[in-house]
Amino acid sequence: MAKNRFKEKFMAGPIEKHDTAAWANTERTKEVSNVTMPSEMQVLDAKEYVDSNQK
């Protein structure tokens, strides 16, 4: 009996897309905690997105 290799073929690639993730557009990182800090433009875009999606 032949094995179905469909799942194995497509499991190799990552599912997530990290280009638009929160850590993709970092301006700097904090020294001690190594937390990423977004740029001011990214913060304003996020606020605009949240404000436009409120009921």
Secondary structure, 3 states (H helix, E strand, C coil): CCCCCHHHHHCCCCCCCHHHCCCCCEEEECCCCCCEEECHHHHHHHHHHHHHCCC
